[in-house]
């Protein structure tokens, strides 16, 4: 797999999808770490944040 040189950014709403988005994020994060992909994640903290 080709290595990314730029950091990927993610915004995660841990309450979305009946809290399913947090479960999904954990799976995505595992893949990113295993592939040594640079990333930064931001979690929303309250309803309605944009």
PyMOL Python script that loads the backbone (N, CA, C, O; Angstrom):
from pymol import cmd

cmd.read_pdbstr("""\
ATOM      1  N   UNK A   1       0.835  -1.181   0.000  1.00  0.00           N
ATOM      2  CA  UNK A   1       0.000   0.000   0.000  1.00  0.00           C
ATOM      3  C   UNK A   1       0.881   1.246   0.000  1.00  0.00           C
ATOM      4  O   UNK A   1       1.882   1.305   0.715  1.00  0.00           O
ATOM      5  N   UNK A   2       0.515   2.217  -0.786  1.00  0.00           N
ATOM      6  CA  UNK A   2       1.284   3.462  -0.867  1.00  0.00           C
ATOM      7  C   UNK A   2       1.104   4.262   0.420  1.00  0.00           C
ATOM      8  O   UNK A   2      -0.011   4.402   0.922  1.00  0.00           O
ATOM      9  N   UNK A   3       2.187   4.776   0.940  1.00  0.00           N
ATOM     10  CA  UNK A   3       2.163   5.539   2.185  1.00  0.00           C
ATOM     11  C   UNK A   3       1.706   6.968   1.925  1.00  0.00           C
ATOM     12  O   UNK A   3       2.165   7.607   0.979  1.00  0.00           O
ATOM     13  N   UNK A   4       0.804   7.470   2.760  1.00  0.00           N
ATOM     14  CA  UNK A   4       0.346   8.849   2.656  1.00  0.00           C
ATOM     15  C   UNK A   4       1.330   9.767   3.354  1.00  0.00           C
ATOM     16  O   UNK A   4       1.825   9.449   4.435  1.00  0.00           O
ATOM     17  N   UNK A   5       1.613  10.899   2.742  1.00  0.00           N
ATOM     18  CA  UNK A   5       2.516  11.863   3.342  1.00  0.00           C
ATOM     19  C   UNK A   5       1.773  12.925   4.130  1.00  0.00           C
ATOM     20  O   UNK A   5       2.360  13.609   4.970  1.00  0.00           O
ATOM     21  N   UNK A   6       0.488  13.063   3.861  1.00  0.00           N
ATOM     22  CA  UNK A   6      -0.291  14.088   4.531  1.00  0.00           C
ATOM     23  C   UNK A   6      -1.150  13.469   5.625  1.00  0.00           C
ATOM     24  O   UNK A   6      -1.580  12.320   5.523  1.00  0.00           O
ATOM     25  N   UNK A   7      -1.386  14.240   6.658  1.00  0.00           N
ATOM     26  CA  UNK A   7      -2.222  13.787   7.758  1.00  0.00           C
ATOM     27  C   UNK A   7      -3.688  13.821   7.353  1.00  0.00           C
ATOM     28  O   UNK A   7      -4.173  14.816   6.815  1.00  0.00           O
ATOM     29  N   UNK A   8      -4.378  12.736   7.616  1.00  0.00           N
ATOM     30  CA  UNK A   8      -5.816  12.682   7.371  1.00  0.00           C
ATOM     31  C   UNK A   8      -6.518  13.220   8.610  1.00  0.00           C
ATOM     32  O   UNK A   8      -6.055  13.005   9.730  1.00  0.00           O
ATOM     33  N   UNK A   9      -7.637  13.921   8.415  1.00  0.00           N
ATOM     34  CA  UNK A   9      -8.397  14.495   9.523  1.00  0.00           C
ATOM     35  C   UNK A   9      -9.799  13.898   9.553  1.00  0.00           C
ATOM     36  O   UNK A   9     -10.432  13.710   8.514  1.00  0.00           O
ATOM     37  N   UNK A  10     -10.272  13.603  10.764  1.00  0.00           N
ATOM     38  CA  UNK A  10     -11.589  13.020  10.944  1.00  0.00           C
ATOM     39  C   UNK A  10     -12.345  13.790  12.011  1.00  0.00           C
ATOM     40  O   UNK A  10     -11.766  14.218  13.009  1.00  0.00           O
ATOM     41  N   UNK A  11     -13.636  13.963  11.797  1.00  0.00           N
ATOM     42  CA  UNK A  11     -14.532  14.527  12.802  1.00  0.00           C
ATOM     43  C   UNK A  11     -15.529  13.430  13.143  1.00  0.00           C
ATOM     44  O   UNK A  11     -16.234  12.924  12.270  1.00  0.00           O
ATOM     45  N   UNK A  12     -15.580  13.069  14.413  1.00  0.00           N
ATOM     46  CA  UNK A  12     -16.423  11.959  14.837  1.00  0.00           C
ATOM     47  C   UNK A  12     -17.430  12.455  15.872  1.00  0.00           C
ATOM     48  O   UNK A  12     -17.074  13.105  16.856  1.00  0.00           O
ATOM     49  N   UNK A  13     -18.686  12.133  15.622  1.00  0.00           N
ATOM     50  CA  UNK A  13     -19.734  12.417  16.595  1.00  0.00           C
ATOM     51  C   UNK A  13     -20.017  11.099  17.311  1.00  0.00           C
ATOM     52  O   UNK A  13     -20.711  10.243  16.761  1.00  0.00           O
ATOM     53  N   UNK A  14     -19.493  10.916  18.529  1.00  0.00           N
ATOM     54  CA  UNK A  14     -19.626   9.634  19.211  1.00  0.00           C
ATOM     55  C   UNK A  14     -21.068   9.267  19.571  1.00  0.00           C
ATOM     56  O   UNK A  14     -21.335   8.117  19.921  1.00  0.00           O
ATOM     57  N   UNK A  15     -21.995  10.214  19.492  1.00  0.00           N
ATOM     58  CA  UNK A  15     -23.392   9.941  19.830  1.00  0.00           C
ATOM     59  C   UNK A  15     -24.238   9.607  18.594  1.00  0.00           C
ATOM     60  O   UNK A  15     -25.383   9.175  18.730  1.00  0.00           O
ATOM     61  N   UNK A  16     -23.698   9.799  17.420  1.00  0.00           N
ATOM     62  CA  UNK A  16     -24.463   9.565  16.188  1.00  0.00           C
ATOM     63  C   UNK A  16     -24.724   8.073  15.981  1.00  0.00           C
ATOM     64  O   UNK A  16     -23.975   7.214  16.446  1.00  0.00           O
ATOM     65  N   UNK A  17     -25.803   7.804  15.272  1.00  0.00           N
ATOM     66  CA  UNK A  17     -26.107   6.408  14.926  1.00  0.00           C
ATOM     67  C   UNK A  17     -26.284   5.526  16.142  1.00  0.00           C
ATOM     68  O   UNK A  17     -25.791   4.399  16.182  1.00  0.00           O
ATOM     69  N   UNK A  18     -26.997   6.050  17.141  1.00  0.00           N
ATOM     70  CA  UNK A  18     -27.217   5.297  18.382  1.00  0.00           C
ATOM     71  C   UNK A  18     -25.881   4.853  18.981  1.00  0.00           C
ATOM     72  O   UNK A  18     -25.737   3.732  19.469  1.00  0.00           O
ATOM     73  N   UNK A  19     -24.927   5.752  18.929  1.00  0.00           N
ATOM     74  CA  UNK A  19     -23.551   5.552  19.419  1.00  0.00           C
ATOM     75  C   UNK A  19     -22.751   4.582  18.556  1.00  0.00           C
ATOM     76  O   UNK A  19     -21.658   4.165  18.938  1.00  0.00           O
ATOM     77  N   UNK A  20     -23.294   4.222  17.395  1.00  0.00           N
ATOM     78  CA  UNK A  20     -22.605   3.302  16.495  1.00  0.00           C
ATOM     79  C   UNK A  20     -21.392   3.925  15.825  1.00  0.00           C
ATOM     80  O   UNK A  20     -20.472   3.216  15.416  1.00  0.00           O
ATOM     81  N   UNK A  21     -21.384   5.252  15.711  1.00  0.00           N
ATOM     82  CA  UNK A  21     -20.252   5.898  15.050  1.00  0.00           C
ATOM     83  C   UNK A  21     -18.969   5.718  15.857  1.00  0.00           C
ATOM     84  O   UNK A  21     -17.883   5.623  15.284  1.00  0.00           O
ATOM     85  N   UNK A  22     -19.087   5.671  17.163  1.00  0.00           N
ATOM     86  CA  UNK A  22     -17.892   5.470  17.991  1.00  0.00           C
ATOM     87  C   UNK A  22     -17.321   4.068  17.768  1.00  0.00           C
ATOM     88  O   UNK A  22     -16.105   3.885  17.722  1.00  0.00           O
ATOM     89  N   UNK A  23     -18.195   3.097  17.631  1.00  0.00           N
ATOM     90  CA  UNK A  23     -17.769   1.719  17.352  1.00  0.00           C
ATOM     91  C   UNK A  23     -17.087   1.654  15.981  1.00  0.00           C
ATOM     92  O   UNK A  23     -16.054   1.005  15.819  1.00  0.00           O
ATOM     93  N   UNK A  24     -17.681   2.333  15.005  1.00  0.00           N
ATOM     94  CA  UNK A  24     -17.105   2.379  13.660  1.00  0.00           C
ATOM     95  C   UNK A  24     -15.749   3.065  13.690  1.00  0.00           C
ATOM     96  O   UNK A  24     -14.802   2.598  13.057  1.00  0.00           O
ATOM     97  N   UNK A  25     -15.649   4.176  14.426  1.00  0.00           N
ATOM     98  CA  UNK A  25     -14.389   4.899  14.505  1.00  0.00           C
ATOM     99  C   UNK A  25     -13.290   3.997  15.053  1.00  0.00           C
ATOM    100  O   UNK A  25     -12.170   4.022  14.543  1.00  0.00           O
ATOM    101  N   UNK A  26     -13.576   3.216  16.060  1.00  0.00           N
ATOM    102  CA  UNK A  26     -12.558   2.335  16.646  1.00  0.00           C
ATOM    103  C   UNK A  26     -12.014   1.354  15.607  1.00  0.00           C
ATOM    104  O   UNK A  26     -10.821   1.050  15.603  1.00  0.00           O
ATOM    105  N   UNK A  27     -12.885   0.861  14.731  1.00  0.00           N
ATOM    106  CA  UNK A  27     -12.443  -0.047  13.671  1.00  0.00           C
ATOM    107  C   UNK A  27     -11.564   0.691  12.659  1.00  0.00           C
ATOM    108  O   UNK A  27     -10.524   0.186  12.236  1.00  0.00           O
ATOM    109  N   UNK A  28     -12.001   1.890  12.281  1.00  0.00           N
ATOM    110  CA  UNK A  28     -11.216   2.697  11.336  1.00  0.00           C
ATOM    111  C   UNK A  28      -9.860   3.027  11.932  1.00  0.00           C
ATOM    112  O   UNK A  28      -8.839   2.941  11.249  1.00  0.00           O
ATOM    113  N   UNK A  29      -9.846   3.404  13.199  1.00  0.00           N
ATOM    114  CA  UNK A  29      -8.590   3.759  13.862  1.00  0.00           C
ATOM    115  C   UNK A  29      -7.617   2.585  13.895  1.00  0.00           C
ATOM    116  O   UNK A  29      -6.414   2.771  13.713  1.00  0.00           O
ATOM    117  N   UNK A  30      -8.125   1.391  14.122  1.00  0.00           N
ATOM    118  CA  UNK A  30      -7.271   0.195  14.093  1.00  0.00           C
ATOM    119  C   UNK A  30      -6.574   0.056  12.742  1.00  0.00           C
ATOM    120  O   UNK A  30      -5.378  -0.228  12.675  1.00  0.00           O
ATOM    121  N   UNK A  31      -7.335   0.258  11.674  1.00  0.00           N
ATOM    122  CA  UNK A  31      -6.774   0.148  10.321  1.00  0.00           C
ATOM    123  C   UNK A  31      -5.720   1.225  10.088  1.00  0.00           C
ATOM    124  O   UNK A  31      -4.638   0.942   9.573  1.00  0.00           O
ATOM    125  N   UNK A  32      -6.038   2.454  10.468  1.00  0.00           N
ATOM    126  CA  UNK A  32      -5.085   3.555  10.287  1.00  0.00           C
ATOM    127  C   UNK A  32      -3.779   3.270  11.014  1.00  0.00           C
ATOM    128  O   UNK A  32      -2.696   3.478  10.467  1.00  0.00           O
ATOM    129  N   UNK A  33      -3.885   2.798  12.232  1.00  0.00           N
ATOM    130  CA  UNK A  33      -2.683   2.492  13.016  1.00  0.00           C
ATOM    131  C   UNK A  33      -1.903   1.334  12.397  1.00  0.00           C
ATOM    132  O   UNK A  33      -0.676   1.387  12.309  1.00  0.00           O
ATOM    133  N   UNK A  34      -2.607   0.293  11.970  1.00  0.00           N
ATOM    134  CA  UNK A  34      -1.913  -0.875  11.411  1.00  0.00           C
ATOM    135  C   UNK A  34      -1.207  -0.548  10.097  1.00  0.00           C
ATOM    136  O   UNK A  34      -0.203  -1.168   9.748  1.00  0.00           O
ATOM    137  N   UNK A  35      -1.747   0.439   9.371  1.00  0.00           N
ATOM    138  CA  UNK A  35      -1.138   0.853   8.104  1.00  0.00           C
ATOM    139  C   UNK A  35      -0.200   2.054   8.275  1.00  0.00           C
ATOM    140  O   UNK A  35       0.347   2.570   7.301  1.00  0.00           O
ATOM    141  N   UNK A  36      -0.025   2.486   9.520  1.00  0.00           N
ATOM    142  CA  UNK A  36       0.862   3.607   9.846  1.00  0.00           C
ATOM    143  C   UNK A  36       0.481   4.879   9.074  1.00  0.00           C
ATOM    144  O   UNK A  36       1.339   5.593   8.554  1.00  0.00           O
ATOM    145  N   UNK A  37      -0.829   5.137   9.018  1.00  0.00           N
ATOM    146  CA  UNK A  37      -1.349   6.317   8.329  1.00  0.00           C
ATOM    147  C   UNK A  37      -1.418   7.474   9.328  1.00  0.00           C
ATOM    148  O   UNK A  37      -2.008   7.329  10.398  1.00  0.00           O
ATOM    149  N   UNK A  38      -0.825   8.614   8.993  1.00  0.00           N
ATOM    150  CA  UNK A  38      -0.926   9.757   9.905  1.00  0.00           C
ATOM    151  C   UNK A  38      -2.344  10.318   9.906  1.00  0.00           C
ATOM    152  O   UNK A  38      -2.928  10.558   8.850  1.00  0.00           O
ATOM    153  N   UNK A  39      -2.892  10.526  11.106  1.00  0.00           N
ATOM    154  CA  UNK A  39      -4.255  11.041  11.203  1.00  0.00           C
ATOM    155  C   UNK A  39      -4.418  11.872  12.465  1.00  0.00           C
ATOM    156  O   UNK A  39      -3.627  11.789  13.404  1.00  0.00           O
ATOM    157  N   UNK A  40      -5.460  12.665  12.450  1.00  0.00           N
ATOM    158  CA  UNK A  40      -5.848  13.448  13.612  1.00  0.00           C
ATOM    159  C   UNK A  40      -7.367  13.361  13.701  1.00  0.00           C
ATOM    160  O   UNK A  40      -8.067  13.506  12.699  1.00  0.00           O
ATOM    161  N   UNK A  41      -7.864  13.126  14.896  1.00  0.00           N
ATOM    162  CA  UNK A  41      -9.311  12.969  15.073  1.00  0.00           C
ATOM    163  C   UNK A  41      -9.823  14.038  16.028  1.00  0.00           C
ATOM    164  O   UNK A  41      -9.175  14.385  17.015  1.00  0.00           O
ATOM    165  N   UNK A  42     -11.001  14.546  15.702  1.00  0.00           N
ATOM    166  CA  UNK A  42     -11.674  15.528  16.535  1.00  0.00           C
ATOM    167  C   UNK A  42     -13.053  14.971  16.867  1.00  0.00           C
ATOM    168  O   UNK A  42     -13.776  14.533  15.972  1.00  0.00           O
ATOM    169  N   UNK A  43     -13.420  14.982  18.131  1.00  0.00           N
ATOM    170  CA  UNK A  43     -14.718  14.490  18.563  1.00  0.00           C
ATOM    171  C   UNK A  43     -15.629  15.664  18.886  1.00  0.00           C
ATOM    172  O   UNK A  43     -15.216  16.608  19.560  1.00  0.00           O
ATOM    173  N   UNK A  44     -16.875  15.607  18.405  1.00  0.00           N
ATOM    174  CA  UNK A  44     -17.835  16.629  18.780  1.00  0.00           C
ATOM    175  C   UNK A  44     -18.197  16.388  20.246  1.00  0.00           C
ATOM    176  O   UNK A  44     -18.140  15.262  20.740  1.00  0.00           O
ATOM    177  N   UNK A  45     -18.569  17.468  20.926  1.00  0.00           N
ATOM    178  CA  UNK A  45     -18.827  17.362  22.363  1.00  0.00           C
ATOM    179  C   UNK A  45     -20.265  17.594  22.747  1.00  0.00           C
ATOM    180  O   UNK A  45     -20.677  17.222  23.846  1.00  0.00           O
ATOM    181  N   UNK A  46     -21.041  18.202  21.868  1.00  0.00           N
ATOM    182  CA  UNK A  46     -22.438  18.453  22.218  1.00  0.00           C
ATOM    183  C   UNK A  46     -23.294  18.503  20.973  1.00  0.00           C
ATOM    184  O   UNK A  46     -22.799  18.723  19.868  1.00  0.00           O
ATOM    185  N   UNK A  47     -24.565  18.301  21.163  1.00  0.00           N
ATOM    186  CA  UNK A  47     -25.511  18.304  20.071  1.00  0.00           C
ATOM    187  C   UNK A  47     -25.522  19.651  19.370  1.00  0.00           C
ATOM    188  O   UNK A  47     -25.504  20.701  20.011  1.00  0.00           O
ATOM    189  N   UNK A  48     -25.552  19.604  18.042  1.00  0.00           N
ATOM    190  CA  UNK A  48     -25.661  20.822  17.263  1.00  0.00           C
ATOM    191  C   UNK A  48     -24.357  21.533  16.957  1.00  0.00           C
ATOM    192  O   UNK A  48     -24.377  22.597  16.338  1.00  0.00           O
ATOM    193  N   UNK A  49     -23.228  20.985  17.368  1.00  0.00           N
ATOM    194  CA  UNK A  49     -21.940  21.634  17.041  1.00  0.00           C
ATOM    195  C   UNK A  49     -21.680  21.515  15.558  1.00  0.00           C
ATOM    196  O   UNK A  49     -21.874  20.453  14.966  1.00  0.00           O
ATOM    197  N   UNK A  50     -21.247  22.588  14.969  1.00  0.00           N
ATOM    198  CA  UNK A  50     -20.903  22.575  13.539  1.00  0.00           C
ATOM    199  C   UNK A  50     -19.526  23.118  13.334  1.00  0.00           C
ATOM    200  O   UNK A  50     -19.053  23.190  12.200  1.00  0.00           O
TER     201      UNK A  50
END
""", "prot")
cmd.dss("prot")
cmd.show_as("cartoon", "prot")
cmd.util.cbc("prot")
cmd.orient("prot")
